[in-house]
Amino acid sequence: MSVHTPSKTSEKPLVHIYVESNPNPEAMKFVCNFMLIREDPVFDYPNVASAQNSPLATALFENFDFVSRVFMSKNFITITKTPEQDWIELISPLRQFLTQYFEDQKPIFSDKIVAELEDKAEAAVRDTPEVTRIKQILDEYIRPAVDMDGGAISFHSFDKASGKLEVILQGSCSGCPSSTITLKAGIQNLFQNMMPQVKEVVAHNQ
């Protein structure tokens, strides 16, 4: 199972959340002491309308009017705020809300997400050798650094004939000017050195 949905117990779980800044000044990373999502999936919600499959993301939008984006990956949540507010006043209430939410063992994702991830896992079995290698490079060399900045990078498509690789940037990376610079200066060079079949890397922000 790719999504971690802890079963309810009679005792409250031990929840600890710490905060990390990232290159996007409007985004803050809330890191949990447990896994929200296992393996590859990431979830990016740019508004409340897009968050229907996540009760947690919906609750963040509805309870805090300054929340403009919610991103979830592995053991962290990146929250993007509107420019008018200062993080100094927002971090404490957000951390308290998240801690209480997890202690109450409320759902993070809907059942529909689990079914979609199972379909995705089955499709991955049919990947070509080139796509398999690309995903390995993303996982081992690129994704950890992007995760540290509160974002995520995922495979979109690869055209073997032209060597064009398309990836998706999400979370704090999405729309951040430094993301494009990092992509061209670092990620593309890495692929060209490790996998010459990749001639060009194109990023799509979500």
C-alpha positions in Angstrom: 0.0 0.0 0.0 1.4 3.4 -1.0 -0.6 5.6 1.3 -0.3 5.3 5.0 -3.6 5.6 6.8 -3.0 4.6 10.4 -5.7 2.5 12.0 -7.4 4.0 15.0 -6.3 2.9 18.5 -7.5 3.5 22.0 -4.4 5.5 22.8 -3.4 8.8 21.1 -0.4 8.3 18.9 2.8 10.2 19.7 2.9 13.0 17.2 5.9 15.3 16.8 6.1 18.0 14.1 9.0 20.3 13.4 9.3 23.1 10.9 11.8 23.7 8.1 12.0 26.7 5.8 12.7 26.3 2.1 13.7 28.6 -0.9 10.2 29.7 -1.4 9.6 32.4 1.3 5.8 31.9 1.1 6.1 28.1 1.9 6.9 26.3 5.1 7.6 22.6 5.5 6.0 20.7 8.5 7.8 17.5 9.0 6.1 14.6 10.9 7.7 11.8 12.9 5.7 9.2 10.8 5.0 8.5 7.2 2.0 10.2 5.5 2.7 8.7 2.1 4.9 5.7 1.3 6.9 5.2 -1.9 6.5 7.6 -4.8 3.2 9.4 -4.7 2.9 13.1 -4.0 -0.3 15.2 -3.6 -0.5 18.9 -4.5 -3.6 20.9 -3.8 -3.5 24.5 -5.2 -6.9 25.3 -3.8 -9.8 23.9 -1.7 -11.7 22.7 -4.8 -8.8 20.4 -5.7 -8.6 18.9 -2.2 -11.7 16.8 -2.3 -9.8 13.6 -2.0 -7.9 14.8 1.2 -9.9 15.6 4.3 -6.7 17.0 5.9 -6.0 19.4 3.0 -9.6 20.5 3.0 -9.5 21.2 6.7 -6.4 23.3 6.3 -8.0 25.4 3.6 -11.2 25.8 5.6 -9.7 26.6 9.0 -6.9 29.0 7.8 -7.8 31.6 5.3 -4.2 32.4 4.6 -3.4 28.9 3.2 -3.1 29.1 -0.5 -1.6 25.7 -1.3 -1.1 22.3 0.4 1.5 19.8 -0.7 2.1 16.3 0.9 4.9 13.9 0.3 6.3 11.1 2.4 6.5 12.5 6.0 6.0 16.2 5.4 3.4 18.8 4.5 4.4 22.0 2.7 2.0 24.8 3.3 2.1 27.9 1.1 0.6 31.1 2.5 -0.7 34.3 1.0 1.9 37.1 0.9 0.1 39.4 3.3 0.9 37.4 6.5 4.1 36.7 8.4 5.2 33.2 9.2 6.1 34.2 12.8 2.4 34.4 13.6 1.3 31.4 11.6 3.6 28.5 12.4 2.4 27.9 16.0 -1.4 27.6 15.2 -0.7 25.5 12.1 1.6 23.1 14.1 -1.0 22.8 16.9 -3.8 22.1 14.4 -1.8 19.4 12.6 -0.7 17.8 15.9 -4.3 17.6 17.1 -5.5 16.3 13.8 -3.1 13.4 13.8 -3.6 12.7 17.5 -7.4 12.4 16.8 -6.5 10.0 14.1 -8.6 11.7 11.5 -8.3 10.6 7.8 -5.6 12.0 5.6 -6.8 10.7 2.3 -10.0 9.3 0.8 -10.4 5.6 -0.1 -10.4 6.6 -3.8 -6.7 7.6 -3.6 -5.8 4.1 -2.5 -7.4 2.6 -5.6 -5.7 5.1 -7.9 -2.3 4.3 -6.4 -2.8 0.6 -6.9 -3.6 1.2 -10.6 -0.4 3.4 -10.8 1.7 0.6 -9.3 0.4 -1.9 -11.9 1.2 0.5 -14.7 4.8 1.0 -13.4 5.4 -2.8 -14.0 5.1 -2.1 -17.7 7.7 0.6 -17.9 10.4 0.4 -20.6 14.0 -0.1 -19.5 14.7 3.6 -20.2 11.8 4.8 -18.1 12.8 2.5 -15.3 16.3 3.9 -15.3 15.0 7.5 -15.4 12.9 6.8 -12.3 15.8 5.3 -10.5 17.9 8.4 -11.2 15.1 10.6 -10.0 14.7 8.6 -6.8 18.3 8.2 -5.9 19.9 11.5 -7.0 17.3 14.2 -7.4 14.2 13.6 -5.3 16.0 13.7 -1.9 17.4 17.2 -2.5 14.0 18.4 -3.8 12.3 16.9 -0.8 14.5 18.9 1.5 13.2 22.1 0.0 9.6 21.0 0.6 8.8 20.1 -3.0 8.8 17.1 -5.3 9.8 16.1 -8.7 8.1 13.2 -10.6 8.4 11.5 -14.0 5.9 12.6 -16.6 7.0 11.2 -19.9 10.1 10.3 -22.1 10.3 10.4 -25.8 13.0 7.9 -26.9 13.3 9.3 -30.4 14.1 12.9 -29.4 15.5 12.2 -26.0 13.1 14.6 -24.4 12.3 14.0 -20.7 9.4 15.7 -19.1 9.1 16.0 -15.3 6.6 17.6 -13.0 7.6 20.0 -10.2 5.2 20.3 -7.2 5.0 21.8 -3.8 7.3 24.7 -3.0 9.2 24.1 -6.2 6.1 24.9 -8.3 6.3 28.4 -9.6 9.6 29.1 -7.8 12.1 30.9 -10.2 15.0 29.0 -8.6 13.4 25.7 -9.6 13.9 26.3 -13.3 17.5 27.4 -12.7 18.2 24.3 -10.7 16.6 22.1 -13.3 18.7 23.4 -16.2 21.9 23.7 -14.3 21.8 20.6 -12.3 19.2 18.0 -13.2 19.7 18.1 -17.0 23.5 17.9 -16.6 23.1 14.9 -14.3 20.9 13.0 -16.7 23.2 13.8 -19.7 26.1 12.5 -17.8 24.4 9.4 -16.3 22.1 8.6 -19.2 23.1 10.1 -22.6 19.8 9.0 -24.1 18.3 12.0 -22.3 19.0 15.1 -24.5 16.6 17.6 -22.9 14.7 18.0 -19.6 11.5 20.0 -19.5 9.7 20.8 -16.3 5.9 21.4 -15.8 4.8 23.3 -12.7 1.7 22.1 -10.9 
